[in-house]
Structure formats: C-alpha cells, structure tokens
Amino acid sequence: MTTAALAVFLSACTTEIPIIAIQMADDDGSNPSSIEESEIREWLEVANDHWDAQDLEFTFSDNDLIQIKSTRLNTKPQDANDPQWELYRLTANYLVTLTPANKIPVIFRARGNTSWSGIPGHTNYISMPAYKNACIGKQNKNKECEPDESLLSHALGHYFGLGHTFGSAGCSAANQENTDGDSTTMTMNSLAPVTDTSSDPGIGCLSEEQIESQDRTVTLTSGERFRPPWRNLMSGYPTTRNRLSDDQSEIVEEVLITQAWRKRLHED
C-alpha cells in the first residue's frame, strides 16, 4: 500500500491495531507480574474510548498473552541511571523483534508503578506496571490503590510519537505562552510541533485542593490564572485526560504513515 493510499485508508475507516501482552517474571521465574487478561481489557476499553476520535481501535486476544523471564525487563530502572535505561531499551527492543510485526508489544512488569514508551524507531514497545501497581496517589496501609485507568491510553500516545503537554521547566512553565512538551525527550523533532495546547505547569505544581476543585482555573504563586489542559491525554492529570488536540492527531497520523516500526501495524 502506498503512502497516499494508506493516508486515505486511515482517514476513511476505523483501523484495528492488536496488542501483544508480555507478562514478565524474573530470570528464575519468580516475581511474575500479576497482570490478568481482564485487567488488560479494562485498560483497552478506556483506551478505545479515548482513541475513537482518531479512528483507531486496539484489540487483544486471549492467545496474545505470553510469559517471558527477564529480571531487567521486569524492573523499572532507577531515575537518572542512564546506563540501566539504555540496557532496558536495547533488551526490550530485541525482544519485540521476536513478536508479530502487526501488533504493539506491551510489557507488563511486577516492579514499578509508571509506564513509558518513546520516539518511534528508538523505543519500539510500551512498558507498563501491573494493574494493581498503577496507583493514582499513594497506596493505603493495605497496599490498595485506585488504578490509573488512563495509563495505557497515555502510553499509546508516547508510542505514536507524542510528548507531554508539560515540559522540563516545571512550575515556571506556567509563565510561558505554550509548553506543549517540545522540550522533552519524547517529542519527535522531525514532526510538526504541537502549538494548540495551553500552558501546563504539570500536576506536581498544584495542590490537592486545586486538582480536586470544580473550578479548573488555577492560580500559581506568580498570581497568574489559567486553565491547564486537564483533559489532554498527554497531560499529567490521570483522572480527567481523555482527548488529543488537532496538532497531536496530525502527529499520530504521520507516525502511522511514515515511521517504519509503526507502519508494520498495517502490513500483512
């Protein structure tokens, strides 16, 4: 299928994209991820609701849950430990070359509570925590939490080349006209910038009262009042994010058409 024909195809109908779920355990088989098929389907149900406007539907078959032993891939590297992150990436990228070309590989770990993916061609997988570890806020004394139902949907955005709506400037980003994430490592510089998201200081800059407030307009110490992109899928607000901007949608479409590893999702 030519690039032009694929562009017409993507815009004309819903494209089904299956995932293959990789349940990790340590090298000796211990500490398996507790992920269950029903939990994968719950994450996908939310993702499909979010991505319906992009005419994408993510599917999962019971036969597409496989088990792999690797302590490295079962463990989130420590922050700022660049060598370990690079080893993780190299190992995971090799692993996913052994999976079907037309499926998105999603690694489910036993350790860590965050997800990540990255620039197409650089990071060709999604790494996810177990469902029970994907907490919004802190776990209670019984180690129970409210799972982040939008986490896989958000990670799919990264897989298709999208950065966060907030950048590395942190709280001071609220003083900038637009901080759509172009300064982060997740953004593909070869693609058009996202200029239609509002200023976003990141959820770490806001108090619990601000986050829970019915008035989504917030005031920082600078005195500025603005509305962060609470509902943008690539924001840091897990309980409200569910949509992409027009610029973000264009990036996803371009990635599906032009980026080698993502184009595989349309090949027989």
C-alpha positions as CSV (number, residue, x, y, z in Angstrom):
1,M,0.0,0.0,0.0
2,T,1.4,3.4,-1.0
3,T,1.8,6.3,1.5
4,A,-1.0,8.2,-0.2
5,A,-3.3,5.2,-0.3
6,L,-2.6,4.5,3.4
7,A,-3.4,8.1,4.3
8,V,-6.8,7.7,2.6
9,F,-7.3,4.3,4.3
10,L,-6.6,5.7,7.8
11,S,-9.0,8.6,7.3
12,A,-11.8,6.5,5.8
13,C,-12.4,3.8,8.4
14,T,-11.5,2.6,11.8
15,T,-8.2,0.8,11.9
16,E,-7.9,-2.2,14.3
17,I,-4.5,-2.5,15.9
18,P,-3.9,-5.6,18.1
19,I,-1.5,-5.6,21.1
20,I,0.5,-8.5,22.3
21,A,0.8,-8.6,26.1
22,I,4.1,-9.8,27.6
23,Q,3.9,-10.8,31.2
24,M,7.3,-10.5,32.8
25,A,8.9,-12.5,35.6
26,D,12.5,-12.6,37.0
27,D,15.2,-14.7,35.4
28,D,14.4,-17.6,37.8
29,G,10.7,-17.4,37.2
30,S,10.0,-15.6,40.5
31,N,8.1,-12.3,40.9
32,P,5.8,-12.7,38.0
33,S,3.7,-9.6,37.1
34,S,0.2,-10.0,38.5
35,I,-1.4,-8.7,35.3
36,E,-4.6,-10.5,34.2
37,E,-6.5,-10.7,30.9
38,S,-9.5,-8.9,32.4
39,E,-7.2,-6.0,33.6
40,I,-5.7,-5.7,30.1
41,R,-9.2,-5.5,28.7
42,E,-10.2,-2.8,31.2
43,W,-7.2,-0.7,30.2
44,L,-8.0,-1.2,26.5
45,E,-11.7,-0.4,26.9
46,V,-10.7,3.1,28.3
47,A,-8.0,3.5,25.6
48,N,-10.5,2.7,22.8
49,D,-12.9,5.3,24.3
50,H,-10.1,7.9,24.2
51,W,-8.8,7.0,20.7
52,D,-12.1,6.6,19.0
53,A,-11.9,10.1,17.6
54,Q,-8.6,9.1,15.9
55,D,-10.4,6.1,14.2
56,L,-8.1,3.7,16.0
57,E,-9.3,0.6,17.9
58,F,-6.9,-1.5,20.0
59,T,-7.7,-5.2,20.3
60,F,-6.5,-8.1,22.4
61,S,-6.9,-11.8,22.0
62,D,-6.6,-14.4,24.8
63,N,-3.8,-16.0,22.8
64,D,-1.8,-12.8,22.8
65,L,-0.7,-13.0,26.5
66,I,2.8,-14.6,26.7
67,Q,5.2,-15.1,29.6
68,I,8.9,-14.1,29.4
69,K,11.6,-14.3,32.1
70,S,13.9,-11.3,32.4
71,T,14.7,-9.6,35.7
72,R,15.9,-6.5,33.8
73,L,12.6,-6.1,31.9
74,N,10.6,-6.9,35.0
75,T,12.2,-3.9,36.8
76,K,11.9,-0.2,36.2
77,P,15.4,1.3,36.1
78,Q,16.3,3.9,38.8
79,D,15.7,7.5,37.7
80,A,18.8,9.2,36.3
81,N,20.5,5.9,35.8
82,D,21.1,6.3,32.1
83,P,23.1,3.1,31.5
84,Q,20.4,1.0,33.0
85,W,17.7,2.7,31.0
86,E,19.7,2.1,27.8
87,L,20.2,-1.6,28.7
88,Y,16.5,-1.9,29.3
89,R,15.7,-0.2,25.9
90,L,18.2,-2.4,24.0
91,T,16.9,-5.6,25.7
92,A,13.3,-4.8,25.1
93,N,13.8,-3.7,21.5
94,Y,15.5,-7.0,20.8
95,L,12.7,-8.9,22.5
96,V,10.0,-7.3,20.5
97,T,11.7,-8.2,17.2
98,L,10.5,-11.7,18.0
99,T,6.9,-10.7,18.3
100,P,4.4,-10.4,15.4
101,A,5.1,-7.3,13.3
102,N,1.5,-6.2,13.2
103,K,1.0,-6.0,17.0
104,I,2.0,-3.4,19.6
105,P,4.2,-5.1,22.2
106,V,3.2,-4.2,25.7
107,I,5.5,-5.3,28.5
108,F,3.8,-5.8,32.0
109,R,6.3,-5.6,34.9
110,A,6.0,-6.7,38.5
111,R,8.0,-3.8,39.8
112,G,7.4,0.0,39.4
113,N,4.2,2.0,39.0
114,T,4.8,4.0,35.9
115,S,4.6,3.4,32.2
116,W,6.7,4.6,29.3
117,S,7.3,4.4,25.6
118,G,9.2,6.7,23.3
119,I,10.3,8.0,19.9
120,P,9.3,5.7,17.1
121,G,12.3,3.9,15.8
122,H,14.1,4.3,19.2
123,T,11.7,2.7,21.6
124,N,9.5,0.0,19.9
125,Y,7.5,-1.2,22.9
126,I,5.4,0.0,25.8
127,S,6.4,-0.9,29.3
128,M,3.6,-1.0,31.9
129,P,3.2,-1.8,35.6
130,A,0.8,-4.4,36.9
131,Y,-2.7,-3.0,37.1
132,K,-2.7,-3.0,40.9
133,N,0.5,-1.1,40.9
134,A,-0.7,1.8,38.7
135,C,-1.8,3.9,41.5
136,I,-3.3,7.4,41.5
137,G,-1.8,8.9,44.6
138,K,-0.4,6.8,47.4
139,Q,-1.4,3.3,48.4
140,N,-3.3,2.8,51.6
141,K,-2.0,0.7,54.5
142,N,-3.4,-2.4,52.9
143,K,-1.4,-1.6,49.7
144,E,-4.6,-0.9,47.8
145,C,-4.9,1.9,45.4
146,E,-7.1,3.4,42.7
147,P,-5.6,2.2,39.4
148,D,-4.9,4.8,36.8
149,E,-7.3,3.7,34.1
150,S,-5.9,6.1,31.5
151,L,-2.3,4.9,31.9
152,L,-2.2,2.6,28.8
153,S,-4.0,5.1,26.7
154,H,-1.5,7.8,27.7
155,A,1.4,5.4,26.9
156,L,0.0,4.7,23.5
157,G,0.3,8.4,22.8
158,H,4.0,8.2,23.5
159,Y,4.3,5.1,21.3
160,F,2.9,7.2,18.5
161,G,5.4,10.0,19.0
162,L,3.6,12.4,21.3
163,G,5.3,14.2,24.2
164,H,3.7,15.5,27.4
165,T,1.8,18.8,27.5
166,F,4.2,19.9,30.2
167,G,8.0,20.4,29.7
168,S,11.1,20.2,31.8
169,A,10.6,23.8,33.1
170,G,8.3,22.6,35.8
171,C,6.2,25.1,37.7
172,S,7.7,28.0,35.9
173,A,6.3,26.7,32.7
174,A,3.0,28.4,33.6
175,N,4.7,31.7,32.8
176,Q,5.2,30.6,29.1
177,E,2.7,31.1,26.4
178,N,2.8,27.4,25.4
179,T,4.7,24.5,26.9
180,D,3.4,21.6,24.7
181,G,6.3,19.2,25.5
182,D,8.6,20.0,22.6
183,S,11.4,20.4,25.1
184,T,11.0,16.8,26.4
185,T,12.9,13.8,25.1
186,M,9.6,12.2,24.0
187,T,8.9,14.7,21.2
188,M,9.8,13.8,17.6
189,N,11.7,16.9,16.3
190,S,11.1,15.8,12.7
191,L,7.3,16.2,13.1
192,A,5.3,19.4,13.3
193,P,5.3,21.0,16.8
194,V,2.2,20.9,19.0
195,T,1.1,24.5,19.3
196,D,-2.5,24.1,20.2
197,T,-2.2,23.0,23.9
198,S,-2.4,25.6,26.7
199,S,0.3,26.3,29.2
200,D,0.7,23.3,31.6
201,P,2.9,23.5,34.7
202,G,2.4,19.8,35.4
203,I,0.3,18.2,38.2
204,G,3.2,18.4,40.6
205,C,2.9,22.1,40.8
206,L,-0.7,22.1,42.0
207,S,-2.2,21.4,45.4
208,E,-4.7,18.6,46.1
209,E,-7.4,21.3,46.5
210,Q,-6.6,22.7,43.1
211,I,-6.6,19.3,41.4
212,E,-10.0,18.4,43.0
213,S,-11.6,21.8,42.5
214,Q,-14.6,22.1,40.4
215,D,-13.1,25.4,39.1
216,R,-10.3,24.1,36.8
217,T,-8.8,27.6,36.6
218,V,-5.8,27.7,38.9
219,T,-3.6,30.4,40.4
220,L,0.1,29.9,40.9
221,T,2.3,31.9,43.3
222,S,3.1,34.2,40.4
223,G,-0.6,35.4,40.5
224,E,-1.3,34.1,37.0
225,R,-4.6,32.4,36.5
226,F,-5.1,29.9,33.6
227,R,-6.7,26.6,32.7
228,P,-4.2,23.8,32.3
229,P,-5.1,21.2,29.6
230,W,-6.8,19.0,32.2
231,R,-8.4,16.8,29.6
232,N,-5.5,16.3,27.2
233,L,-4.4,12.7,27.0
234,M,-0.7,13.7,27.3
235,S,-1.2,15.8,30.4
236,G,-0.3,14.7,34.0
237,Y,-3.9,14.6,35.2
238,P,-4.9,10.9,35.2
239,T,-8.5,11.2,36.3
240,T,-9.5,13.7,33.5
241,R,-7.3,13.1,30.5
242,N,-9.1,11.7,27.5
243,R,-8.6,13.7,24.3
244,L,-5.9,14.9,21.8
245,S,-5.6,18.2,20.2
246,D,-5.7,18.7,16.4
247,D,-1.9,19.0,16.2
248,Q,-1.4,15.8,18.2
249,S,-3.8,13.9,16.0
250,E,-1.8,15.0,12.9
251,I,1.4,13.7,14.5
252,V,-0.2,10.3,15.2
253,E,-1.4,10.1,11.6
254,E,2.0,11.0,10.3
255,V,3.7,8.4,12.5
256,L,1.4,5.7,11.3
257,I,2.2,6.5,7.7
258,T,5.9,7.3,7.8
259,Q,7.6,5.7,10.7
260,A,9.0,2.2,9.8
261,W,8.2,0.3,13.0
262,R,4.7,1.8,13.3
263,K,3.9,1.2,9.6
264,R,4.3,-2.5,10.4
265,L,0.9,-2.3,12.1
266,H,-0.7,-2.1,8.7
267,E,1.3,-4.8,6.9
268,D,0.0,-8.3,6.4
